[in-house]
Amino acid sequence: MKSSELRTKDIAALEKEVSDLLKAHFGLRMQRATQQLTNHTQLGNTRRDVARVKTIIAEKKREQAKQGAAK
């Protein structure tokens, strides 16, 4: 998931994306616990994707607050 793609979405869509990624990460953790996970790099990738999306959400909220204070 590229950050340039994420920056085009609004905050509501990004929060839904975080929710979906957290569900996927939980599923991967359960697969690992039951020894069904074959590609362990997926865990790290989803964790990084969650962090990336949360960072962009924070940036957008900060930008909105900055614009609101300027008015």
Secondary structure, 3 states (H helix, E strand, C coil): CCHHHHHCCCHHHHHHHHHHHHHHHHHHHHHHHCCCCCCCHHHHHHHHHHHHHHHHHHHHHHHHHHHHHHC
